[in-house]
Amino acid sequence: MKIISSFNNSVHQQGLSRRRFVQGAASAGALIGLGGAPVSFGAANTQKMKSPDILQGQHFDLHIGHQNVNFTGKQQIATAINGSVPGPILRWKEGEDISLRVHNHLHHDSSIHWHGMILPTGMDGVPGLSFGGIKPGEYFDYAFKVQQNGTYWYHSHSGFQEQTGLYGAIVIEPANPDPVSYDRDYVIQLSDWSDQAPEDIYAKLKKQADYYNYKQRTTVDLWKDIKEKGISRSWAARRMWNDMRMSQSDISDVTGHAYTYLMNGNTPEQGWNGLFKRGEKIRLRFINSAAMTIFDVRIPGLKMTVVAADGQNVEPISVDEFRIGVAETYDVVVSPSDNSAYCVFAQSIDRSGFCRGTLSPNPKWQVEIPKMDHAPLLAHRDMGMAMAGMNHSNHDMSAMEAESDETNAHVNHNMGVNSAHKAGKPAPAGMGSQREIKHVNAEFGPQVDMRTESPMNGVDDPGIGLRDHQQRYGRRVLRYSDLRNLYKTEDRRDPQREIQLHLTGNMARYMWSMDGVPFADASPLKFKYGERLRIVLVNDSMMTHPIHLHGVWSELETGDPLYIPKKHTVLVQPGSKISYLVSADAVGRWAYHCHLLYHMPGMMREVLISEGAV
């Protein structure tokens, strides 16, 4: 283990101000993202680590109010629960009846949604669908029986309050013996904070969708491409992107130039610390509570065994890295050595910043922070133009051949997967051209600037920026196709019908929708109580969308119908499709939406489950 210098010395040597570094480490791009020396922190950092309170029992009082915070060197006002950001960790037990009185001390309506919880529709906490919201100065009593166990979270479903700090973790102990063996567990809650008001962020995006993208391609990049690929291929690729008015570097709408990334409420400078003793197995409960940020997580020098996804136990699988979409949760078990400290490292999908923590047997030990990986670029496959059956009429072959090594690695991997399936293994649903893609008339209006014609399989895709990590770094990355539920599928009926939904948008105007229809103009999706149906999501955009269906499980079709993993939030990769099965076993009105906060106003539908005819 290498004992390192203090934060203050490191920052002084690298020429970074404290304020600029803490703001998501965005200003350290040349230092970290482009292959410079790792940033280091040490025990000399005097800022006190923050840890949310833990509340246990069956009856809770939660208070929503304003709270002074300082994440960037400047005092700001957050929306907090019981005076903290994140709010307290709620620990429940499966099978118990829970009651929570939530008081609203704000000057406007508020709410709490219990994300991933299976409960009556009136307790779901979505104003306008589940209930009327919590008025200023009033309270609302939530009461329900806990029907599950695992790692979940809660957050506001009112306006942009989630962005300003209204979120917290839920840990539910199983009623029966836990199939996962561990000695201690920690919640690791990831989030993004901005000193800018969320309304101002949204207004800037509406005026200029790439406002926060500071990694636009330049003439320097063009000369680099020409040197590597030649003039003809480089120019063809540039012309293709320019003709479509799209940017290869448009990975995240809001980046580290606006955000400070937090781990359990701690900035990158502070860091979070978790202690362990010799020989202990540690369960880490990762929750992505960010408003807009997808994170890639790794612990250099330490294998992670994934044991649960979205609160549901899965067959253990060993990985070096995993992507966690907004609103997803993953539980991993690690077995650290007692003679080392380890960095828990979560970098944003666009590599504009990170948050971090330390696992250590000694509170005085620290560890170097790894370099961020190179910033990814969108490629041809992210347009929904899979190599097989691709329509080449609009773009010449030289542009297609100019794709990145990452894309080629993914295509080659998929070719291997296809061969395996031809040999008799089950193929994930939605793979290749198994299902016809149908574009409804509404997709041809001003709401939509791109339509996927030949989407690739989204189940086996680890995602942009991760596809070549096995080859490049020797890091095994978790894929949805790796997930198998620990227990057999409960509802094994074939779906009675199929619904295909397209995730649509117009990036130039920052307009988001489903099937080209924004939420304000959309009719509810109607499910019949008790039916089994398949939902096929087709991503007609070049953004990664985490899609959350309230009230019922989304049973991801990964290829093994006997052990289908249950999820409450599903990442849909750019230009890809993915499918899952739903048992409509919860009567009521439910929200169905992209969990990127600034996409949600448009990319949302109501799901109505009733006992009558559909």
Beta strands, then each sheet from edge to edge (+ up, - down):
strand 1: 54-56
strand 2: 59-69
strand 3: 76-81
strand 4: 89-93
strand 5: 97-104
strand 6: 113-115
strand 7: 139-145
strand 8: 150-155
strand 9: 167-173
strand 10: 184-193
strand 11: 260-263
strand 12: 272-275
strand 13: 282-288
strand 14: 295-298
strand 15: 304-309
strand 16: 312-319
strand 17: 321-324
strand 18: 329-334
strand 19: 342-348
strand 20: 354-360
strand 21: 456-457
strand 22: 497-506
strand 23: 511-514
strand 24: 525-528
strand 25: 532-539
strand 26: 545-549
strand 27: 554-556
strand 28: 566-567
strand 29: 569-572
strand 30: 576-583
strand 31: 588-594
strand 32: 604-610
sheet 1: 1+ 4+ 9+ 8- 6+
sheet 2: 3+ 2- 5- 7+
sheet 3: 11+ 10- 13- 18+ 15- 16+
sheet 4: 12+ 20+ 19- 14+ 17-
sheet 5: 21+ 30+ 25- 22- 23+
sheet 6: 21+ 30+ 27- 28+
sheet 7: 24+ 32+ 31- 26+ 29-
end
